Amino acid sequence: MRILLSCILIASLLLAAGCSGGSSIDGSSPEAFATSMKKAAEELSPEQQAQFSASVALITMKIGTKAAMEGKDPMKAIGEELNGMTAEEVIELGDRMAEAKE
């Protein structure tokens, strides 16, 4: 139950933070991660923001859940995975994960 709540909280924070255009995501700390996600959100069109949000939700669930089940910090695992990516790269990663799931 705690794992599920952690993943839901992380997903909510990431979705609330928004999306990115040319700015890269800084996963070095939770604060830097949230700030860079918010900054990145301001650079996308509404359509891209929807794609980004869907990708972030999928990435959060897959990576966050796996990390939590392994006893690792889900937020740190997600930050490490997305560190240095642009919003477009996050969307592409989400697309690849969705395709792999099918």
Secondary structure, DSSP 8 states (H G I E B T S, - for coil): -HHHHHHHHHHHHHHHH---SSS----SSHHHHHHHHHHHHTTS-HHHHHHHHHHHHHHIIIIIHHHHHTTS-HHHHHHHHHTT--HHHHHHHHHHHHHHH-
